[in-house]
Amino acid sequence: MLADGASYAAVTTAVGCPPAYVARWKQRFETARLGGLEARYRGQPARVRTPALEAKILAKTQTPPPDGSTHWTTRKLAQVMKVSHMLVARVWRRAGLQPHRLERYMLSDDPEFEQKAADVLGLYLNPPQHAVVFSVDEKTAIQALDRLDPVLPLSPGRAERHGFEYYRHGTLSLYAALNTRTGEIVGQTAPRHTSQAFVEFLTDVAASQPRRKEIHVIVDNLSAHKTKTVDAFLADHPRVHLHFTPTYSSWLNQVELWFNKIERDLLARGIFTSVPDLARKIRRYILRYNEHPKPIRWTYNDPTHRITIESAVTGH
C-alpha cells in the first residue's frame, strides 16, 4: 500500500495498526529488504526429552540452586538447563517431584518405642474383654477470642468475613477422653493443665464407667501424667491402668484426631465473649457430638509392618 502511494493514515485504517507499527516494518524492509521482514525472536531450539536429559534434570533438581534459594522452580531450573520450563514440569510430574512442597516429621527417640507402640495398637485392635479403653489428652491454652468488628455473614459469592482486630478474654485447657469402642467423649475444662486437674479428670472418667469395669487409659509422656499425685490416684483406683505412648508419637493417640475436629468445627472460627462462654460452647459441642458419636477405625496400611496384633503386650 505504501508502494502504491497510500498515506500512513490510510494504511493504519485499512490494516488496523498504529502508525509506529507501520513505520517500524517499513524501516526494516528498507534496511534489510526481505530479510528484515523475518521474526527477530525465534525462541530457543526445541529439546526432545530423552532419558539422558531427564536424568540430568532430576539430578540437578536434587541439588541446591546457585542463587541461595531453598528450592528450584520450573523456570529457574529451565534457565540453567537451557530447556523449556514446561519440559521441566513434565519431567517433575513423571518422577513425582514437587520441590515447592515441604513436609515435616518427628522421630521418636524412645528406646522402648516398639513395645509401647505395640501396647497402644493392641488396645485399639485387640482390646481386653470386659474393659473400656480411653484415649486421653489435653488441649491447652485455648483462647477465648472476641471480634471487635461485626462479623459479615456468608452470602452467595462471598465467604464469611471476620474483622482483623480481636480481644483476648483469657485461656483454658480442655481434657478429653475418647472411648475407642463407641467414639463417645468425656470432656472437662480447666483453667490450667496441672497434675491435680488431670487427676480430677481421671476421677470423672472412672465415674462414667461401672465400678467393676477395668479402665485402660492411653496418655502421652507429659510430666503432669507422672507425678506422685497421679501415682496416689492409681493406687486408690487399681482398675485404672495408664498406657504411655512413645515419646514424640502423638499420632498414636486417637483423641488427637477428635481435637482436630473440634478445632475445625468450633475453635478456629468461634467467637467467645468470655472464658465461661468458651467453656459453655465446648460443653455444648461435646453433648451434641455424643448424640451420634463415631469411633475411629484404626487399621494397618502396611501389613508387613513389624508391629502386629500378635505382638501386642496389652494387659488384661
N, C-alpha and C positions, 0 to 999 in steps of 0.2 A: 504494500500500500504506500509506503514511503517512496519506493522507487517510481511508483506511478504518479507521485506528486501530491499525495494526500497529506493533510496537515496533521500535527500531533493530536489536536482536538478530535479530528475525525477518526484517527486510529484508535484512540482511547475509548471513544464512544462505541465504535464497532466491535472492538475486542474485549472491552470491559476491564481494562487495567490502567494503572496510574501512568502519567507521563514519564515519571522517573524510570519505570519498568521498560517502557519503550526506548528511552534514551540509553539505558544500560545495554540492552541487547543490540541496539544499533551500533554503539561504540565497540562492542565485542566483535561484531561482524566486520566493521571497518578495519579493526586492528588485526584480526587473525582469520578473516574470511570464514569459510565453513567450519574450520576448527574451533573458532570462537563460540560456535553455537552448541558445542558439546557440553555435557554437565561438568561442572568444576569439582563436585564432591561425589566420587564414585563409591565411597564406602570401602570397608575392608574386604578382602577376598574371603569367600565362603570357606569355612573349615568343616570338613567331614568328621563326624565323631567316630574315631577309631578306638580300639581297645587301648592302644598306647597313649593316645591323647586323653582318654578318660582316666587312665591310671595316673597320669601327670596331674590332672585337675584334682583328683581325690587326694593325692599325696600333698599337693600344695594347700588344699583346704585344711588339712590337719596340722599345718604349721602356722605360727602367729604372723599376722600381717606386718609388713615392714614399717607402717606408719604409726605403730604403737597402739592401735585399736585392739579390742579384745577378740574380735571375730571378723570373718570375711563377710562381705555382701556379694551378690552375684556380679554387680557392676565393677566392684573393686577388684575382684579376682579376674574378671574378664579383661580388665585393662592390663593387668600384669601378664596374663597368659596370651594376650593378643587374640582373643576369640570373642564371640558374641556372648552377651550376658544370658541370653536365652539358652545357649548351649550349656553354660554352667548350670543353669536352673534345671535343665533336663538331666544332666549327669547327677546332680544332687538328688533329684527326685528318684532316679533309678536306684541310687545307693542308699536312700533313706537318710540322707544327711540334712540336718537343719541347724546350721551354725548360729542362727538368731535365737534359738531356744536354749534355756538353761534349766536344769532340774537339780534339786538338792537331795541329799540323802544323809542319813545319820547312822553311823556304825556303832553297834553295841560293843562295849569293852568288857562285858560281864564274862568272867571265865566259866560261869555255870549257865551260859546262855541256852544251850540245847536242853538241859534238864528243866530249867524254868519255863522255857517256851513249850516244851512237851507237856508240862504240867498244865499250863494255861489252855493249850489247844485241846488237851484231853478233857478238860472241864467243858469246853464248847461242844466237842464232837461226841464224847462218850461220858456224859455227866453221871455222877453217882446216883444210884437209886434211892428213892425216899429222901432226897435232899434238894435244895434250891441253890442255884448259882447266880450270884450278882456280880456285875461288872461295875466297879465304883471308881469315881474320880471327882475332882472338884474343878470348877471353872472359876478362876479367881479374877478379882478386880474388874467386875462387870460395871460399866459406868452408867449412871442414870443421867442421860443427856436430854436436855430440853431445848428445842429450837426457839431462837429468839424471833425469827420471822415466820409469817404464816406459811403453812405447807400448801403448795399448789397441787391439787389432786390430779390423778390420772385422767386424761381426756383423749379422744380419738386423735392419733397422730402425735401425741405428746406424752412423755413419761412423767411420772410423779416427780416433783421438784422440791428440794429442801433448801432452805437458806444456808449460807455458808457459816454464819455465826451460831453458836450454841452456848448453853450454860451447863456446867457440871454441878449436879446436886450431891454427888458422892459416889461411892462404890460399895458393892457387896460381893460375896462369894456364893456360888451355887454348888451344893453337894448333890450328886445324882447317883442312884444305883439302878442299873438296868437288869431286870430279870431276863436272863438269856433264853429262857424257855418260852415265856409269854410276851416279852417285849415291854412289859409294864415298867414304869419309872416310879421310884421312890425319891422324892426331892425335898431338899431343905435349904433355905437361905441362911447365911450367917454374915455378920459384919466383917469377919476376917477368917482366914483358914488357919486354924490353930489345932493343936493336938486335942484340946478339950472339945472343940467344935466337931472334930472328926469322931470322937468317942460318942458324943451326943447323937450324931447322925447314925452311927452303928447301932446305937440303942433303938432308934426309930426303925431301922431296917430289921433288927431282930424282933421287935414288937409286931411287925407286919406279918410274921410267919407263925404257924402253930408252934407251941412250946417245945415239942419233941423233935421237930424237923431240923436236920443238920443244915447249916448255912455256910456256903463257900463264897468267899469274897475275894475278887481279883482287884488288886490295887497296884499302884506304881511304887517307886522307891523314895517317895518324898519323906523327909526326915520326920514330919509330923505323924507319919504312919508307924513309926518305930520307937516311940517314946515309952517311958515307964507307965504313963497313964494308959496307953493302948495295951501294954502287957497286962496291967491290972484288970482292964476290961475283959481281955481274953481269958484270964484266969477265972473271972467270975462268970463267964459265959463260955463254957467248954464246947458248946455246939457250934460256935462261930470259929471258922478257920480262915486265916488270911493266906492268900497266894500272891506272891510278888512277881510282877513281870520283870524280865531282864532290864538292865539299865539302858536308857535311850531306846526304848521299844514301846512307845506309847501306841503304836499301830496294833499291838496285840490286845489292847483294851477296847472292847466293843463300845463302851459308853462314849468314847471319843467321837464315834460316828453320830451318836444322838446329839452330842454337843454341837457338831457341825450343823445339824438340822435346826436346833433351836436358835443358833446364831443366824442362819439364813431366814428363818420364819419370823423371828421376833426381835432379836437383839440388834442386828445390824441397822435396821431402819426404824426401830421403835422410838417413840417419843415418851419420855418419862418425866413427870413433873416433880418427882421426889424419889428418894430411895424406897420408902414404903410403897409408892406407886409401882416402881420396878419390881419389887418383891411380889406384889399382888398380881401383876400381869404374868410373872413367871409361874406362880402357883396356878393361875387360871389356864395357862397354856398346858401345864402338866396334867391338870384334870381333864381337859378336852382331849389331850393325846391319849390318855389311859382309857378313854371310851372305845378306841379302836387301835390298840397297840399292835405293832408288828415286830416280831423277833427278827434278828439278823441271821441270815442263812450263811454260816461260815463254812466254806468249802476250800479244798486244796486245788489250786490251779495247776500245780506241777506234781503229778503222782509219784515222781521219782525223788521227791524231797526226802532228806534224811530223817526228818521228824515225821513219824507216822502215828496212827491211832494206837497201834500195838506198843509203841514206845512210851505211851503216856504213863506218868507216875502219879496220877491223881489219887489222893487218899479217900477212903470211904468212911 
